[in-house]
């Protein structure tokens, strides 16, 4: 016996609602993080943190295009003190 490989191409339709539901389940609702100080010459002892929350997702589609969108709200909190170099410049 000889084995051969075959390729089958079949059209598949996946409902946008199913894609949206799976994206909704997979993406976290709330997230947060800390950032390094990118301007240590100006701001010393910096503590940079952020939080964000996402709203409900929506999925739309057109030929060869899938768009998933969600509103995001958040907060950026930066604390620290101006360095001696920055204080003199101000």
C-alpha positions in Angstrom: 0.0 0.0 0.0 1.1 3.5 -0.8 0.1 6.5 1.4 -0.5 9.9 -0.1 -1.2 13.3 1.4 -4.3 15.1 0.5 -5.3 18.7 1.1 -9.0 19.6 1.5 -10.0 23.3 1.3 -13.5 23.9 2.8 -15.2 27.2 3.5 -15.9 27.8 7.2 -18.1 30.4 8.7 -17.6 31.4 12.4 -20.2 33.8 13.9 -18.8 37.1 15.1 -20.7 36.6 18.3 -18.7 33.4 19.0 -15.4 35.2 18.3 -16.5 38.1 20.6 -17.5 35.6 23.4 -14.2 33.8 23.3 -12.2 37.1 23.3 -14.3 38.3 26.2 -13.5 35.2 28.2 -9.8 35.2 27.4 -9.0 38.9 28.0 -8.6 40.2 31.6 -11.1 42.8 32.8 -8.6 44.6 35.0 -4.8 45.0 34.8 -2.1 47.0 36.4 1.6 47.6 36.2 4.7 49.5 37.3 7.0 51.4 35.0 10.7 52.3 35.3 11.6 56.0 35.6 12.4 57.2 32.1 13.5 60.7 33.2 15.7 60.0 36.3 17.7 63.1 35.5 14.6 65.2 36.3 12.5 63.1 38.6 14.2 61.1 41.4 12.7 58.5 43.7 9.9 58.1 41.2 7.1 55.6 41.7 5.2 55.1 38.5 2.1 52.9 38.5 -0.9 52.4 36.3 -4.2 50.6 36.4 -6.7 50.0 33.6 -10.1 48.4 33.2 -11.8 47.3 30.0 -15.4 47.4 29.1 -17.4 44.9 27.0 -15.8 43.8 23.7 -17.4 44.1 20.3 -16.5 42.3 17.1 -17.2 43.4 13.6 -16.1 42.0 10.3 -15.8 42.8 6.6 -14.2 40.9 3.8 -10.7 39.8 5.1 -11.0 42.1 8.1 -11.9 41.3 11.7 -12.0 44.2 14.2 -12.3 43.6 18.0 -12.7 46.7 20.1 -13.3 47.7 23.7 -13.4 50.9 25.8 -10.5 51.2 28.2 -10.4 53.5 31.2 -7.4 53.9 33.5 -5.3 55.9 35.9 -1.6 56.8 35.8 0.0 57.7 39.1 3.5 59.3 39.2 5.1 60.4 42.5 8.7 61.6 43.1 10.7 64.7 43.7 12.5 67.0 41.3 16.2 66.5 41.1 18.6 69.3 41.9 19.3 69.7 38.2 15.6 70.2 37.4 15.0 72.5 40.3 17.7 74.9 39.2 16.4 74.8 35.6 12.9 75.8 36.7 
